[in-house]
Amino acid sequence: MNTTHEVKRVAVIGAGPSGMTAALYAARAGFETTIFEKQAPGGQMVNTATIDNFPGHTNTPGFQLAKDMLDTLTSTSANIVYKEVTQISKTTDGFEITTSDQTQPFDYVIFASGISPRRLEVPEYDKFFGRGISTCVICDSSLVKGKPVVIVGGGNSAIEESIYISNIASDVVVINRDAQPIAEESIITAASKISNITIMNSKTIVNVNGQNSIESVTLDDGTVIPTTAVFTYIGWIPKTDLINFDIELNEVGFIKVDSNKQTSQKGMFAIGDITEKEFRQITTSIADGTLAALSLGK
C-alpha cells in the first residue's frame, strides 16, 4: 500500500496582518508555506503611529504590532521571501509565482497584496504620511482628542468618519473638491446637524503646513485652516495588476470572494483589504487570513 502523503504548497502574497495570519495557520496545518513580501511586514500598520483598537494592545506603535505578528510567524516552518511578486499565472495543476529572479509552482495561492490609498496631491504628503496625514479615522482618532482636524473627501466614508470623529475632535472641517458631497443624503443631513462639522465644497488642499507636526492646511483659494491632522478618504487602488488570468472583481476593482475567501478561480483565495468588504480593520483582516488558511484543500 502506498501511504506517501504529498505536502501541498501554498503561496501567500503580502505580509500584512491578513497574510501573516494566513501563513501562520497554513504552516501549522502542515502545508509547505511561502509568504512573499516586497517591503517590511505589517502592511499599513507600519505607517500607523499608534494602535489602540487591537485587543490586548494599548498605545502600541504600528511597527511594534507588526513585529509581534512577524515573531509569531517566524516560529513556524513558513518561509518568508522578501521579494516582489511580479506575476501570478494559472497552470494545469495549480499556479506559478514569478519574482525578479525565479518562477515557482504552488498548489494554492492566498492573495493579500492589499490596497494603496490614493495620494493627496500636496508636496508634503511623504513628510507627513503616518505623522498627521492618515487614511483611518478609527485607527488614529485618539491622537486628536480635543483638537481640530480636516477630512478630505465627499463620499459616504468621508462624511461618516466626520460624524464619528466629531465626538472626539474639537472641530471637523470636510474639504470636498466637488460642488456637493456625493454621500447619501441621509448621511449628509446627519452631518449638517452637528455643530462642530463644517463642509467646504469646491475646495482642494494645495499645502499641508508645519515643521515636525501638522499645524494647518492651505486651500486653493488661499484660505488657511488650522488643523492637527488630515484624514484622506479620496479612494483606494486595489493591487490586482499582477494576476494574469481572469478573476471576478466588483465594479471598482476589488476581488469578490465567498464566505471562505475563495475567489472565482478555484485554489486561489483573497483576503484583507484587496477584497470586496465593508470594514477594513486589522481584526477583520486577521479573520480573513484565518478563514482562508482553514479552507485550504476543502
N, C-alpha and C positions, 0 to 999 in steps of 0.2 A: 504494500500500500504506500502510495506517495503522500507523505504528510508535510511536504515542503509548503511553507506559507510565504507567499510573496508580499514583501513590505511595499505598500503603496507610497508614492512620492507626492508631497504637497508643496506647492509654491505659494507663499504669502507675499503679496506685493504691497509694501508700505508698512512701516513700523510705528504707526501712530497707536493710540490705545486699542483700537479695534484689531489692528494687525498683530500687535504683540499678544493680545489675548487669544486670538485665533491660533497663533503659532504655539503658544503655551499649551492650549488644550489639545492641539493636534499632536504635538510631540509626546505629551503624557499619554495619549491614546495609542501610541506605538507607530504613528506614521513617520516616515522619513521627511522631516520638515525643514524647508529652507525659507528664510524670510529675507526679502530684498529691500534695502533702504538706501537711497542716494544721498541723504543728508543725515542729520542727527536724529536718533529715535525720539519719538514723542509727538511728532506732527505739530499741530497748532498749540499744543500745551507748552512747547518750548518758548513760544512768543508771549505767553501769559505771565504777567509779573507775579500774581498771587492767585491761588486757587483755594476757595473756601467752601465749595459745594460738592466736594468729593468725600464720601463717608470715611471717617477715620483720620481725616487730614484737615487741619485748620491753619490758615495763613501760610500755606505751602507754596513756595515758588514753583512755577510750572516745570522748570528744568529738573527740579528735585523729584517731583512725582514721576516724570518721565524716566529718571534714573532708577527709581524704586521699581517701576514696572520692568525695566530692562534687566535689573539684577535678578528678578524672579525668573525672567525668560532664560537668562544665561545659565541658570541652574539646571536646565533641561538639556535634552540632546539636540535641540533646534540649532540649525546652522544659520548664523547671521552673515549676510553678504552685503557689504557696503558698496554697492554698485547700482547705477541707474538702469532700470529695465527699459529697453528701447522698443521692444515688440513682444506681443503675446500672440502666438499662432495656434491654430487648431490643427491637430493631426488625426489620423485614423483612430489611434488608441488613447489619445489624451491631448496634451498641449506641449508647446515648446516656448521656453522663456529665453529671450535674447538680451544679453547685456553688451557692453562695449567690446568684450573680448571672447565671448563664447555663447553657445546655444545649448540649453539643457532640456531634456524631456521630463515631463511631470504628468502624473495621473489626474491631479486636481489642481485648480487654481482658486485661491481666495484673494479677491481683488479689493485692496484697501488703500488705494492711491490718494484718496481724499479730494479736496477741492481747494481752489485758490480764490480768496476774496478779490473782487475787483478793486483795483487800487484807487485811492483818492488821488486825483491828479494835482498834487501840490509838490513843490520842491522838497519839502521837509518830511515826506512820507517815511522814508527809510530811517531817518533820525528818530522819529517819534513812534514808529510802529512797535507796539508792545510796551511803550512807555508813555502812554497817553492817547495814542490812536489805537482803537480796539475794534474788533468785529463782533464782540459778545458783551452785551449789557449784563446778562445774568452772571457771567464769569467775573466781571470787574466792577460791578456796581458798588460793592462795599468800599472801594477805594475813593469814591467821590461823595461820600455821605456829607450832606450839608453844603455841597459845592456846586457851582454852575457847570452844566455840561451841554455839549452840542451833539445832535444826532443828524446824520446825513442820509437823506432818502425820503421817498414819498409813498412807498408801498406799505402793505399790511405790517411787515416786520418792523419798519422804522417807526410807524405810528404806535403800534402795540408796545414796542420797547420804550417809547417816550412815556406812555402811560405807566408802565412798570416802574421806571426809574424816577418818575415824578414824586413818588413817596420817599425817595432816598436823597436825591439831589435838591439843591435849593431852587434852581431854575433850569428849565429844559428848553433849548431852542432847537427846533427842527428846521434844517436847511434843505429845501426841496427845489430842484432845478426846473421842474415843470410848473405850469401855470396853476395847477391844482394837484393835490395828492391823488395818487391812483389807488389808495387804500379803499377798502369797503366803507360805505357811507356811515354805517353804524360805529365803526372804529374811529372815524374822523369826528363824528358827533361826540363820542365819549371823550376824546382828547380835548375838544373845544370847551368842555365843561370844567376842565381842570385849570385852576388859576395860574399855576406856575409853568404851563406849557405854552410856548409861542411857536406857531408855524409860519415860516417865512418862505413864500413861493417865488418862483422865477429868480432864484439866487443860487450862486455857486461859491464855494470857498476857493480862493486863489493862494492863500498863505496860511500856514499854522505858525504862530509866533511863540517864542520862548527860548530860554537858554537850556537849562537842564530839565525843565518840565514845561508843559504847555501853559501859556498864560492867556492867549486869545487867538481868534481866527479873523482873517480879513476877507470880506466878501468882494465880489466882482464890482460892486458899486462903491467900494471904499469903506463901507461900514466895518467897524471893528467890534467884535463881540467877545467879552471876557469869558473864558472857559478853562476848565482844568482837564477836560478830556473830550475827545472826538470819537463818537461811535458811528461806524460806517455800515449802512445797510443798502448798498447800491448793487448788490448782486454777487453771484458766485460763478466760478468757472469750473465745471467738472473735468477731471483729468482722465478722459477716456480715449485720447488720441492714439495710444499705443496698442489698442486692441485692433487687430487687422481682420476680424471676422464680424459677421452680423450678430448684434446683441440688442435686445429690446430696451429702448430708452424712453423716457417721457418727453413731453414737448419741449422741455428746456435742457435736455441732455443728461439727466440723472438716470442711473440704472434701475430698472424695475426688477424687483425680487419677490419671491414668495415668502411665506412665514418662516421658512428655514434659511432664508437668504440665498436661495438658489436662483440663478439668473435664467434667462430663456435658453441659454446654452448648457446642456447637461454637463455636470462635472465642474462648472465654474460658479463660484459664489461671489457675491459682492457685499461689502459691509461698510459701516461707518458713513461718513459724510457724502460719499460718492453715490449713495443710494437715494431713491425717492422716499422721503420721510418728512415728518412734520418737525420733529425735535432733533437738534444736533448738539448733543452734550457728551462729555466723556463717559458718563454712566451708560447712556444709550449705545454708544459705540462699543463699549465692553460687552454689553448684552448681545450685540450683533456678532461679535467675534466668537463668543461662546456658542451661539446657535449654529453658526456656520461650521465650526470645527466638530461639534457633536453630530452634525448631519452628514459628515463625510462618509461615503460608502453606502448610504441608505437609499 
